[in-house]
């Protein structure tokens, strides 16, 4: 068996550890980069947790090869099911093909007629500054559905429906449903409701305008300025995720979100923002959280204290600088 190892952004020590663990199980491995020429692989081990998996699929050389997502710490993910220290225990099953491959639909996003970019969770269009309205027209398969003024608009996959989309009032789509959802975020029209559209639909967001320029945000990470048009459609092939445990990655994601629901209702807005940032970005220091959320240092400190007390976040010593603390999403049993 030949496995690739994708470790962009992961510590070199983690990449070496994964290679050593695979070798001990008799699995040949080689590094994988997002460029042509990674053919001949039976699977790809992606380090970096959920963020690493999303990064890999944004530019995978061969997206048809199944992926096993691996977290570098004890922080359960939705796409990365196992921790690095557990890899030796699963390596024999991997070599023997004792696993299931789950196919997750993706969206292909085109801005202003440019190149198509794939996303796993969602695409969002918002003004570049918060607290500012954005106008847009939504068309499905060429037919106008609405012209709206709102904070923004989102299109999500079934997997993404339990992420940011759920936070802004969208329905949770059960895994396997061949659909996407469209949400106008905080519309001025109080009758506006989220839409569920066929997975084969062409979704066009046009006539996008605001007082300042608008941006498209892919999977909560990559931002691009746009002129006035964003189009979305199903992107083939789907992401192929290796499932080593009994629960579906998508169902697991939904179960964890449901368990958090009661706490989220009572949680201060700053704590929600910190939790969402850690979910999308992975492990961050307090300084990095302040930079990414634009919250004051004191607010970040209080939010982290609240999340630590509730058990939603874990604090660890940085491997690079023992004086620095690193925060990450805690494993939800």
Number of C-alpha atoms within 10 A of each C-alpha: 14 15 24 23 22 25 23 18 11 16 14 11 9 17 20 12 14 24 20 16 18 23 14 13 17 14 17 16 20 14 15 23 17 16 10 10 10 17 12 12 17 15 22 26 25 28 28 27 29 23 24 23 26 23 22 24 21 17 15 21 17 18 17 16 20 21 28 24 30 27 28 21 17 16 20 22 25 19 26 27 23 24 19 20 16 14 19 17 11 16 19 16 13 22 19 9 11 12 15 15 15 18 16 19 25 26 26 17 25 18 21 13 10 9 10 15 16 27 26 25 24 27 28 23 26 25 23 17 13 9 8 14 20 23 20 22 17 23 17 17 13 11 11 13 12 14 15 20 21 18 20 25 25 22 26 30 29 27 27 24 27 25 24 19 28 16 14 14 15 23 18 17 22 15 19 14 12 15 19 27 23 24 23 27 22 17 19 13 11 7 6 14 15 18 14 16 15 15 19 13 15 16 23 22 23 19 16 25 20 18 12 12 16 22 22 25 17 21 23 19 13 12 16 13 16 17 15 16 18 23 20 22 22 23 19 13 13 18 25 20 25 25 22 18 12 9 12 20 23 21 16 16 20 21 15 17 16 13 12 13 12 10 13 16 10 9 14 12 12 17 20 18 16 21 20 18 20 19 18 17 18 19 23 18 18 16 15 12 23 18 12 12 14 10 15 12 14 10 13 21 16 13 21 23 14 17 19 16 11 10 13 17 21 18 16 14 13 15 11 8 9 10 8 13 15 18 20 22 24 18 15 15 7
